[in-house]
Amino acid sequence: MFRFLIISFLICFVKGWSQEKTDVYLLPGQGADCRLFADIDLDTTRYNPICLAYSTPREHENMRQFASRIAKEVDTTRSFYLIGVSLGGMIATEISHQLKPDKTIIISSAKNRKELPARYKFQKVVPIYDWIPPALLKKGALFLQPIVEPDRDKYEATFIDMLSSKPPLYFERTIALIVNWNRTETSADIIHIHGTKDHTIPIRNVVDPTVIQNGSHMMTLTKSQEISEVLSKLL
């Protein structure tokens, strides 16, 4: 009997020790790439971080369709989480309704179009972005970023390089994704982290977020330690 208990204990121990890590898919924002998560500290003994890159959306593709293409990169045979920032949070929201991850966390983002600022809602009626050449949209993003989110100083070169690496058409089509996003309801299971000084997606429209005081739209980098601590508790 004692030998049986010892063997059972060893089997349970080995199973627990060899348990697979949980995949954590990281979805960056519109003007960012995987460098956005460079300073986020995830416990790599428990989690396997996988950052997803985006291609330029297809013509007339909507958010749900774009998310469906990205979702094909997710291994649904394993346990997985989604963490999305800004546009990446909107994509994560759509993927979460399609694939049902174990957990979805969005940062500096919107769970549905009701949480978007008025300028996006206005452009659905008056599509200003569609009248501006893509190259000018890209230059406008580079010009406006430091004005709208002025706390980027420490990471200025990184933010400029991430924006600069995107092709002009990408900006036009990702703006179209956001402007024409038609989701109005969201699963209550989605966890939302938002900063009080986010000028891109102001917190006033956001429902029930985990609040980061003085956090900007860029806080995944500029407040990475605080975001890492929050993620550690949530995960």
C-alpha positions in Angstrom: 0.0 0.0 0.0 2.8 2.4 0.9 4.6 1.6 -2.3 1.5 2.3 -4.3 1.1 5.8 -2.6 4.7 6.7 -3.3 4.3 5.7 -7.0 1.1 7.7 -7.3 2.7 10.7 -5.7 5.7 10.5 -8.1 3.4 10.2 -11.1 1.4 13.3 -10.0 4.6 15.2 -9.3 6.1 14.4 -12.8 2.8 15.3 -14.5 2.7 18.6 -12.7 6.3 19.3 -13.4 6.1 18.6 -17.1 2.8 20.4 -17.6 2.7 22.4 -20.8 3.0 26.2 -20.6 0.1 28.3 -21.5 0.5 30.2 -24.8 0.0 33.9 -24.5 -0.6 35.6 -27.8 0.4 39.3 -27.9 -1.3 41.6 -30.3 0.3 45.0 -30.8 -1.4 48.3 -31.7 -1.9 50.0 -35.1 1.4 51.8 -35.1 3.4 49.3 -33.2 5.0 45.9 -33.5 6.4 43.2 -31.1 8.8 45.8 -29.6 5.8 47.2 -27.8 6.0 44.2 -25.4 9.8 44.3 -25.0 9.6 45.3 -21.3 6.6 43.3 -20.3 7.7 40.7 -17.7 5.8 37.4 -18.1 6.7 34.3 -16.1 8.2 32.2 -18.9 8.2 29.1 -16.7 4.4 29.2 -16.9 3.7 31.1 -20.1 4.9 30.9 -23.7 4.6 34.5 -25.2 3.9 34.6 -28.9 3.7 37.9 -30.6 1.6 38.2 -33.8 2.4 40.5 -36.7 -0.2 41.9 -39.0 -0.3 42.2 -42.8 -2.0 45.1 -44.5 -5.8 44.5 -44.3 -7.4 43.5 -47.6 -9.6 46.0 -49.4 -13.1 46.3 -47.8 -12.1 43.8 -45.1 -13.8 44.4 -41.8 -12.5 43.9 -38.3 -14.1 40.5 -37.8 -12.7 39.2 -41.1 -9.3 40.6 -40.4 -9.3 39.0 -36.9 -10.4 35.6 -38.5 -7.3 35.6 -40.6 -5.1 36.4 -37.6 -6.9 33.7 -35.6 -5.6 31.0 -37.9 -2.2 31.5 -36.3 -3.6 30.5 -32.9 -3.1 26.9 -31.8 -6.5 26.0 -30.3 -5.3 22.5 -29.3 -3.5 24.1 -26.3 -4.5 26.4 -23.5 -4.1 30.0 -24.6 -4.6 33.6 -23.5 -4.9 36.8 -25.6 -3.3 40.1 -24.7 -4.0 43.0 -27.1 -3.1 46.6 -27.1 -5.1 49.4 -28.9 -6.1 48.0 -32.3 -4.7 44.7 -31.1 -7.2 44.8 -28.2 -10.0 45.1 -30.7 -8.7 42.2 -32.8 -8.3 40.2 -29.6 -11.9 41.0 -28.7 -13.1 39.6 -32.1 -10.9 36.5 -31.8 -12.2 35.9 -28.3 -15.7 35.6 -29.7 -14.5 33.2 -32.3 -12.1 30.9 -30.5 -13.0 31.3 -26.8 -9.6 31.6 -25.2 -9.1 30.9 -21.5 -8.5 34.6 -20.9 -8.6 37.8 -22.9 -7.0 41.0 -21.7 -7.0 44.2 -23.6 -4.9 47.3 -22.9 -5.4 50.9 -24.0 -8.2 49.7 -26.3 -11.9 49.4 -26.7 -14.2 46.4 -26.2 -16.7 47.6 -28.7 -17.4 50.7 -30.8 -19.3 52.4 -28.0 -16.0 52.9 -26.2 -14.3 54.6 -29.2 -14.0 58.4 -29.2 -16.3 60.6 -31.2 -13.8 61.2 -34.1 -14.0 57.6 -35.2 -17.8 57.6 -35.0 -17.9 60.8 -37.0 -15.6 59.4 -39.7 -18.0 56.5 -40.2 -20.4 59.1 -41.5 -17.8 61.4 -43.1 -14.9 59.2 -44.1 -12.2 61.9 -44.1 -9.4 59.2 -43.9 -10.6 57.9 -47.3 -10.0 61.3 -48.9 -6.4 61.6 -47.8 -3.5 59.9 -49.7 -2.1 57.0 -47.6 1.4 58.5 -47.6 -0.1 61.7 -45.9 -1.9 59.5 -43.4 1.4 58.0 -42.4 3.1 61.4 -42.1 0.1 62.6 -40.1 0.5 59.7 -37.6 4.2 60.5 -37.2 3.5 64.2 -36.7 0.5 63.8 -34.3 1.9 61.0 -32.1 4.1 63.2 -29.8 1.3 65.8 -29.6 -1.5 63.4 -28.7 0.7 61.2 -26.4 3.5 63.4 -25.1 5.0 60.9 -22.6 6.8 58.8 -25.2 10.2 60.7 -24.7 12.2 57.7 -23.3 11.0 55.5 -26.2 10.8 58.2 -28.9 13.1 56.4 -31.3 11.3 53.1 -30.8 7.9 54.6 -31.5 9.1 56.5 -34.5 10.7 53.3 -35.9 7.6 51.2 -35.3 5.4 53.7 -37.1 7.9 54.2 -39.9 8.1 50.5 -40.7 4.4 50.4 -41.7 3.5 50.8 -45.4 1.2 53.8 -46.1 -1.7 51.7 -47.3 -1.7 49.9 -43.9 -2.7 53.1 -42.2 -5.6 53.8 -44.4 -7.0 50.3 -44.1 -6.5 49.9 -40.4 -8.2 53.2 -39.8 -11.1 51.8 -41.9 -11.2 48.7 -39.7 -11.6 50.9 -36.6 -14.0 53.4 -38.1 -16.3 50.7 -39.5 -16.1 48.3 -36.5 -19.6 47.3 -35.9 -19.4 45.4 -32.6 -21.7 46.9 -30.0 -21.8 44.1 -27.4 -18.9 42.3 -25.7 -18.4 39.3 -23.5 -18.2 40.2 -19.8 -15.2 37.9 -19.6 -12.9 40.4 -21.4 -10.6 42.1 -18.9 -9.8 45.8 -19.8 -6.8 47.7 -18.5 -6.9 51.4 -19.3 -4.9 54.6 -18.3 -6.4 57.8 -16.9 -4.3 59.9 -19.3 -5.0 58.0 -22.6 -5.7 60.8 -25.1 -6.2 58.4 -28.1 -9.0 56.4 -26.5 -10.1 58.5 -23.5 -11.1 56.5 -20.4 -14.4 58.3 -20.0 -16.1 56.0 -22.5 -14.6 52.8 -21.1 -16.8 50.5 -19.1 -15.4 48.8 -15.9 -11.6 49.0 -16.6 -8.7 48.1 -14.3 -7.3 51.6 -14.0 -3.7 52.7 -14.3 -3.2 56.1 -12.9 -1.5 58.5 -15.3 -1.2 55.8 -17.9 -1.2 57.0 -21.5 -2.0 55.1 -24.7 1.6 54.1 -24.7 1.8 52.8 -21.2 2.6 49.2 -22.3 6.1 50.6 -22.8 6.1 53.7 -20.7 4.7 52.0 -17.6 5.8 48.4 -18.4 6.6 47.5 -14.8 3.2 48.5 -13.5 1.5 46.8 -16.4 3.6 43.6 -15.8 2.5 43.6 -12.1 -1.2 43.9 -13.1 -0.9 41.2 -15.7 0.8 38.9 -13.2 -2.2 39.2 -10.9 -4.7 38.8 -13.7 -3.0 35.8 -15.2 
